[in-house]
Amino acid sequence: MTPSPALAAVFGDVLLCLGAGLMLGALRDAAGLALGDGRGRCFCWDVLTFILAAFVLCGFAAGASGSG
C-alpha cells in the first residue's frame, strides 16, 4: 500500500493552486480593464487565460512530481 502524503503538504498544494488561480483571474481582469471589454476581446482573453492556466498547472505538476 502506498503511503498518503502529509496533510500539511496537501494543504500547501491546495493553497498554491488557489493562489495561482487568483493571480490568473486578476491578470485577466486587469487586461480587460486596460484594453477594454468586447465580445471578441473577452473570448480572446478567456482563451489566453485558459492556455496560461494549463501551462501553470502542467508546470506545477511537473515540479511537484517525483519524476519531474
Number of C-alpha atoms within 10 A of each C-alpha: 3 4 5 7 8 9 9 9 10 12 11 12 14 12 12 13 15 12 12 16 16 12 13 17 15 12 14 17 14 12 15 15 10 9 9 11 14 10 7 9 14 15 12 12 17 14 12 13 17 13 12 13 17 12 12 16 15 12 12 16 12 12 11 11 8 7 6 9
